[in-house]
Amino acid sequence: MQTIHVRTVPEYDVTIGPGLLAECGRRLREVLPLCHMAVVTDSNVAPLYLEKVKASLSEAGYQVSACVFPAGEESKNFHTLSNILEFLAEEHLTRIDCVAALGGGVTGDMAGLAAALYLRGVRYVQLPTTLLSSVDSSVGGKTAIDLQAGKNLAGAFLQPSAVLCDTDCLKTLPADVFADGAAEALKTGVLCGEELFSRMEHGLSASAPEEIIARCVSYKVGVVERDEKEQGERKLLNLGHTVGHAIEKCSNFTIPHGHAVAAGLAVMARAAERLGWTDEPVAERVAACLEKNRLPVRTGFEPRALALAALSDKKRAGDSITIVVPKAIGRCELKKIPVSELLPVIQAGLEG
């Protein structure tokens, strides 16, 4: 069991280890007084873990209700958000109550944004059940939904009151869903250095992910504490995401986030190397590591389609867009370019 403290407002702990869902009620009692706990989850996770979580919360003394929405990125929209908000109102939640996000990244986004909006803000906790949400999206307080124009374009910052990562949940993940999380872990490895990246080069196993999760969370926590609202350094965490989000949009969100980010990371690594922006060769190592973790290194979409989709990315500012350039393993930088240069960058990354 590992615990990482996050010094934001509010401050909170990220606890990582086995068996946490079964004891979530007892552990949350240590940081949250008894209240009404509204559990938000999706149709894939509910049959696996909802009753266990409800039982643990009830045993600890919480009043518990549950809202289940259809699983999938296609549910990350205003309609689902509205349904969750109406559910919270129908259950008469007040400002002393709490929302619990039980699931992966989509659930964390939906429940977190609902908590940020309902009564202008109620508390929420994260109970991630996927590798992607454990290593990345459950920590840091970003919440958002997708718009027709692009990914995560409407959202809010709201830090959770606690994060409980039950590593037993990872054993039930399909291989492609596990690989989605490996993509975000690998991205973190490129950002923070050889110690994590070299471990990812051997392939991440579902049997022993606790140390990888802890290393990813620790790195992200440090960045979030220094730049909570993404004014500077936190933008580095978007490595691979400008092209990745464009791939998601071009696929009408049929390509999952982790797979899209993996391809986006490979594209950016090749582009950086071919444009002379790197300090050492990175493209082959990144591609080999992605493939070792059963992730794509290419996309079938045309560069113009990707560039057009990327122009609605939230990292655009007027006539410029900020991309993350991997100069070496463990050394990345933000590069602001005119939007007119984005197409040549993407073309360079798709070559070969």
C-alpha positions as CSV (number, residue, x, y, z in Angstrom):
1,M,0.0,0.0,0.0
2,Q,1.4,3.4,-1.0
3,T,0.1,6.9,-0.1
4,I,1.0,10.1,-2.0
5,H,-0.1,13.4,-0.5
6,V,-1.3,16.2,-2.8
7,R,-0.8,19.8,-1.6
8,T,-3.5,21.6,-3.4
9,V,-6.8,23.1,-2.2
10,P,-8.1,21.0,-0.8
11,E,-5.1,18.8,0.1
12,Y,-5.8,15.1,-0.3
13,D,-4.2,11.6,-0.4
14,V,-3.9,9.2,-3.3
15,T,-3.8,5.7,-1.9
16,I,-2.7,2.8,-4.1
17,G,-3.0,-0.9,-3.3
18,P,-5.2,-4.0,-3.4
19,G,-8.6,-4.3,-1.7
20,L,-9.4,-0.6,-1.4
21,L,-12.9,-0.8,-2.8
22,A,-14.0,-3.2,-0.2
23,E,-12.8,-0.9,2.5
24,C,-13.5,2.4,0.9
25,G,-16.2,3.4,3.4
26,R,-13.8,3.0,6.4
27,R,-11.0,4.9,4.6
28,L,-13.2,7.7,3.5
29,R,-14.5,8.2,7.0
30,E,-10.9,9.2,7.9
31,V,-11.3,12.3,5.7
32,L,-15.0,12.9,5.1
33,P,-17.8,13.1,7.8
34,L,-20.9,11.0,7.3
35,C,-23.1,12.4,4.6
36,H,-25.0,11.4,1.5
37,M,-22.6,9.7,-0.9
38,A,-23.8,9.6,-4.5
39,V,-21.9,7.0,-6.5
40,V,-21.6,7.7,-10.3
41,T,-20.5,4.9,-12.4
42,D,-21.0,3.4,-15.9
43,S,-22.7,0.3,-17.2
44,N,-19.5,-1.7,-17.5
45,V,-18.2,-1.0,-14.0
46,A,-21.6,-1.2,-12.1
47,P,-22.0,-5.0,-12.4
48,L,-18.4,-5.6,-11.2
49,Y,-18.0,-3.2,-8.3
50,L,-21.0,-1.1,-7.5
51,E,-22.6,-3.4,-4.9
52,K,-19.2,-3.8,-3.2
53,V,-18.7,-0.1,-2.9
54,K,-22.3,0.6,-1.8
55,A,-22.0,-2.1,0.9
56,S,-18.7,-0.6,2.2
57,L,-20.0,2.9,2.3
58,S,-23.3,1.8,4.0
59,E,-21.4,-0.2,6.6
60,A,-19.3,2.9,7.4
61,G,-22.6,4.9,8.0
62,Y,-22.9,6.8,4.7
63,Q,-26.3,7.3,3.1
64,V,-25.7,5.9,-0.4
65,S,-27.4,6.3,-3.8
66,A,-26.1,5.4,-7.3
67,C,-26.4,6.7,-10.8
68,V,-25.3,4.5,-13.8
69,F,-24.8,5.9,-17.3
70,P,-24.0,4.0,-20.6
71,A,-20.3,3.2,-20.8
72,G,-18.1,4.8,-23.5
73,E,-16.6,8.1,-24.7
74,E,-19.8,8.8,-26.6
75,S,-21.5,9.4,-23.2
76,K,-19.1,12.2,-22.3
77,N,-21.5,14.9,-23.3
78,F,-24.1,17.4,-22.0
79,H,-26.9,14.9,-22.1
80,T,-25.2,12.5,-19.7
81,L,-24.0,15.5,-17.6
82,S,-27.6,16.8,-17.4
83,N,-28.9,13.4,-16.3
84,I,-26.3,13.2,-13.5
85,L,-27.1,16.7,-12.3
86,E,-30.8,15.9,-12.3
87,F,-30.1,12.7,-10.3
88,L,-28.2,14.7,-7.7
89,A,-31.1,17.1,-7.4
90,E,-33.7,14.3,-7.2
91,E,-31.6,12.7,-4.4
92,H,-31.6,16.0,-2.6
93,L,-27.8,16.2,-2.2
94,T,-26.7,19.3,-0.3
95,R,-23.4,21.1,0.0
96,I,-22.2,18.9,2.8
97,D,-22.7,15.8,0.7
98,C,-20.3,14.0,-1.8
99,V,-20.1,12.5,-5.2
100,A,-18.0,9.3,-5.7
101,A,-16.6,8.6,-9.2
102,L,-16.4,4.9,-9.6
103,G,-14.8,3.9,-12.9
104,G,-12.4,5.0,-15.6
105,G,-11.5,8.4,-17.1
106,V,-14.9,9.1,-18.6
107,T,-16.6,8.5,-15.3
108,G,-14.1,10.6,-13.4
109,D,-14.6,13.4,-15.8
110,M,-18.4,13.2,-15.7
111,A,-18.8,12.8,-12.0
112,G,-16.1,15.5,-11.3
113,L,-17.7,18.0,-13.6
114,A,-21.1,17.3,-12.1
115,A,-19.7,17.9,-8.6
116,A,-18.1,21.1,-9.8
117,L,-21.4,22.4,-11.2
118,Y,-24.0,21.1,-8.7
119,L,-24.8,23.8,-6.1
120,R,-21.7,25.6,-7.5
121,G,-19.5,22.9,-6.1
122,V,-19.8,19.8,-3.8
123,R,-17.1,17.5,-2.7
124,Y,-16.1,14.4,-4.7
125,V,-13.8,11.4,-4.4
126,Q,-12.2,9.3,-7.1
127,L,-12.4,5.5,-7.1
128,P,-10.5,4.6,-10.3
129,T,-10.9,1.2,-11.8
130,T,-8.8,1.4,-14.9
131,L,-5.0,1.8,-15.3
132,L,-5.5,5.0,-17.3
133,S,-7.5,6.7,-14.5
134,S,-5.2,5.3,-11.9
135,V,-1.9,6.7,-13.4
136,D,-3.4,9.9,-14.7
137,S,-6.9,11.2,-14.9
138,S,-8.1,10.6,-11.3
139,V,-5.4,12.9,-10.0
140,G,-5.1,16.6,-10.5
141,G,-8.6,17.9,-10.6
142,K,-9.3,18.3,-14.3
143,T,-12.9,17.5,-15.3
144,A,-14.5,18.0,-18.7
145,I,-16.9,16.8,-21.4
146,D,-16.5,16.6,-25.1
147,L,-18.2,19.0,-27.6
148,Q,-18.9,18.3,-31.2
149,A,-15.9,20.6,-32.0
150,G,-13.4,18.5,-30.0
151,K,-12.3,16.7,-26.9
152,N,-12.6,18.1,-23.4
153,L,-13.6,21.6,-24.5
154,A,-16.1,22.2,-21.6
155,G,-14.9,21.6,-18.1
156,A,-13.7,22.9,-14.7
157,F,-10.9,22.4,-12.2
158,L,-12.0,20.7,-9.0
159,Q,-9.6,18.7,-6.8
160,P,-11.1,15.5,-5.2
161,S,-11.1,15.0,-1.5
162,A,-9.5,11.6,-1.8
163,V,-8.4,9.1,-4.4
164,L,-8.4,5.3,-3.7
165,C,-6.7,3.2,-6.5
166,D,-7.6,-0.4,-6.0
167,T,-5.1,-2.4,-8.0
168,D,-7.2,-5.5,-7.8
169,C,-9.5,-3.8,-10.4
170,L,-6.8,-4.0,-13.0
171,K,-7.0,-7.8,-13.1
172,T,-10.5,-7.6,-14.7
173,L,-9.5,-5.2,-17.5
174,P,-9.5,-6.4,-21.1
175,A,-6.1,-6.2,-22.7
176,D,-6.9,-3.2,-24.9
177,V,-8.2,-1.2,-21.9
178,F,-5.1,-2.1,-19.9
179,A,-3.0,-0.9,-22.9
180,D,-4.8,2.4,-22.8
181,G,-3.4,3.1,-19.4
182,A,0.0,1.9,-20.4
183,A,0.0,4.7,-23.0
184,E,-0.4,7.3,-20.3
185,A,2.3,5.6,-18.1
186,L,4.7,5.5,-21.1
187,K,4.0,9.2,-21.8
188,T,4.9,10.0,-18.2
189,G,8.1,8.0,-18.7
190,V,9.1,10.1,-21.6
191,L,8.5,13.2,-19.5
192,C,10.2,12.2,-16.2
193,G,13.1,10.0,-17.4
194,E,14.9,6.7,-17.8
195,E,14.0,5.1,-14.5
196,L,10.3,4.9,-15.4
197,F,10.7,4.7,-19.2
198,S,13.1,1.8,-19.1
199,R,10.7,-0.2,-17.0
200,M,8.0,0.4,-19.6
201,E,10.3,-0.9,-22.3
202,H,9.9,-4.3,-20.9
203,G,6.1,-4.1,-21.0
204,L,3.8,-3.3,-18.2
205,S,2.2,-6.3,-16.5
206,A,-1.2,-6.3,-14.9
207,S,0.1,-8.5,-12.1
208,A,2.4,-5.9,-10.5
209,P,1.4,-2.3,-11.5
210,E,1.5,-0.6,-8.1
211,E,5.0,0.8,-8.3
212,I,4.4,2.1,-11.9
213,I,1.2,3.8,-10.7
214,A,2.9,5.3,-7.7
215,R,5.8,6.7,-9.9
216,C,3.3,8.2,-12.4
217,V,1.2,9.7,-9.7
218,S,4.2,11.1,-7.9
219,Y,5.4,12.8,-11.0
220,K,2.0,14.3,-11.9
221,V,1.4,15.5,-8.3
222,G,4.7,17.4,-8.4
223,V,3.6,19.1,-11.6
224,V,0.1,19.8,-10.4
225,E,1.3,21.3,-7.1
226,R,3.5,23.8,-9.1
227,D,1.0,24.6,-11.8
228,E,-2.5,23.5,-10.7
229,K,-4.4,25.5,-13.3
230,E,-2.2,24.6,-16.3
231,Q,-0.6,28.0,-16.9
232,G,2.8,26.6,-17.8
233,E,4.5,23.4,-16.7
234,R,1.4,21.3,-16.5
235,K,1.0,21.7,-20.3
236,L,3.8,19.2,-20.6
237,L,1.4,16.5,-19.5
238,N,-0.3,17.0,-22.9
239,L,2.6,15.2,-24.6
240,G,1.1,13.3,-27.5
241,H,-2.3,14.7,-26.9
242,T,-2.7,17.3,-29.6
243,V,-2.4,14.7,-32.3
244,G,-4.0,12.1,-30.0
245,H,-7.2,14.2,-29.5
246,A,-7.3,14.8,-33.3
247,I,-7.2,11.1,-33.9
248,E,-10.0,10.6,-31.5
249,K,-12.1,13.2,-33.2
250,C,-11.4,12.0,-36.7
251,S,-12.4,8.5,-35.6
252,N,-15.7,9.8,-34.1
253,F,-14.2,8.6,-30.8
254,T,-14.2,5.0,-31.8
255,I,-10.4,4.9,-31.2
256,P,-9.9,5.0,-27.4
257,H,-8.0,7.7,-25.7
258,G,-4.9,5.7,-24.8
259,H,-4.5,4.2,-28.2
260,A,-4.9,7.7,-29.8
261,V,-2.4,9.3,-27.5
262,A,0.1,6.4,-28.2
263,A,-0.1,7.1,-31.9
264,G,0.0,10.9,-31.2
265,L,3.2,10.4,-29.1
266,A,4.8,8.4,-31.9
267,V,3.9,11.0,-34.5
268,M,5.3,13.8,-32.3
269,A,8.6,11.9,-31.6
270,R,9.2,11.3,-35.3
271,A,8.3,14.9,-36.2
272,A,10.6,16.3,-33.5
273,E,13.5,14.1,-34.7
274,R,13.0,14.9,-38.4
275,L,12.7,18.6,-37.8
276,G,15.9,18.7,-35.7
277,W,14.2,19.6,-32.4
278,T,15.6,16.6,-30.5
279,D,18.9,16.3,-28.5
280,E,19.2,12.6,-29.1
281,P,17.3,9.9,-31.1
282,V,13.9,9.3,-29.5
283,A,11.5,8.1,-32.2
284,E,12.7,4.5,-32.5
285,R,12.8,4.0,-28.7
286,V,9.3,5.5,-28.2
287,A,7.9,3.4,-31.1
288,A,9.5,0.2,-29.8
289,C,8.2,0.8,-26.3
290,L,4.7,1.5,-27.6
291,E,4.7,-1.7,-29.6
292,K,6.0,-3.7,-26.6
293,N,2.9,-2.5,-24.7
294,R,0.6,-3.4,-27.6
295,L,-0.1,0.1,-28.7
296,P,-0.2,1.7,-32.1
297,V,2.6,3.8,-33.5
298,R,0.8,5.0,-36.7
299,T,-2.6,6.3,-37.7
300,G,-4.5,6.0,-41.0
301,F,-5.9,9.5,-41.0
302,E,-4.6,12.1,-43.5
303,P,-2.4,14.9,-42.1
304,R,-4.8,17.6,-43.3
305,A,-7.7,16.0,-41.4
306,L,-5.6,15.7,-38.3
307,A,-4.4,19.3,-38.5
308,L,-7.9,20.6,-39.0
309,A,-9.2,18.5,-36.0
310,A,-6.3,19.8,-33.9
311,L,-7.2,23.4,-34.5
312,S,-10.1,23.1,-32.1
313,D,-7.7,21.8,-29.4
314,K,-7.9,23.6,-26.1
315,K,-4.1,24.3,-26.3
316,R,-4.7,26.7,-29.2
317,A,-4.4,30.4,-28.4
318,G,-5.5,32.7,-31.2
319,D,-3.3,32.0,-34.3
320,S,-0.8,29.8,-32.3
321,I,-0.8,26.4,-30.7
322,T,1.5,25.0,-28.0
323,I,2.9,21.5,-28.7
324,V,5.0,19.3,-26.5
325,V,8.4,18.3,-28.0
326,P,10.3,15.3,-26.7
327,K,13.9,16.4,-26.9
328,A,15.2,13.3,-25.1
329,I,13.8,10.7,-22.7
330,G,13.2,12.8,-19.5
331,R,13.5,16.1,-21.3
332,C,10.5,17.7,-23.1
333,E,9.7,21.3,-23.8
334,L,6.7,23.4,-24.8
335,K,7.0,24.9,-28.3
336,K,4.6,27.6,-29.4
337,I,4.1,27.5,-33.2
338,P,1.7,29.3,-35.6
339,V,-1.3,27.2,-36.5
340,S,-0.1,27.4,-40.1
341,E,3.0,25.3,-39.1
342,L,1.0,22.5,-37.5
343,L,0.3,20.7,-40.8
344,P,4.0,20.4,-41.7
345,V,4.7,19.1,-38.2
346,I,2.1,16.4,-38.5
347,Q,3.3,15.5,-42.0
348,A,6.8,15.1,-40.7
349,G,5.5,12.8,-38.0
350,L,3.6,10.7,-40.4
351,E,6.4,10.1,-42.9
352,G,8.4,6.8,-43.0
